[in-house]
Amino acid sequence: MYHGWYQLVCKYMEELLTLKEAAQILKVHANTLRLWDKKGLLIAIRIGEKRARRYRKADLEKFIKKK
C-alpha cells in the first residue's frame, strides 16, 4: 500500500516545475511569473512552509497553446 502511495506522490511531483524551470520554459523572468500568478493568468501551486511556487506542466502547456 505504501509503495503505491509513494509512486503516486512521486508522479505528481514530477508534473510540478519550480519557478525557475517554468520561467526558462516560457522564456520570461521569474518576476513575470509571480505577477501572472498574482493576476490569475497562470496560477502557481504553493507548497511547504515557505509557500514556494510550483507550476503544473499541463498548465504551462495550456498557457503556451493559448498565446
C-alpha positions, 0 to 999 in steps of 0.5 A: 500500500505504501509503495503505491502511495509513494509512486503516486506522490512521486508522479505528481511531483514530477508534473510540478516545475519550480519557478525557475524551470517554468520561467526558462520554459516560457522564456520570461523572468521569474518576476513575470511569473509571480505577477501572472500568478498574482493576476490569475493568468497562470496560477502557481501551486504553493507548497511547504512552509515557505509557500514556494511556487510550483507550476503544473506542466499541463498548465504551462502547456495550456498557457503556451497553446493559448498565446 
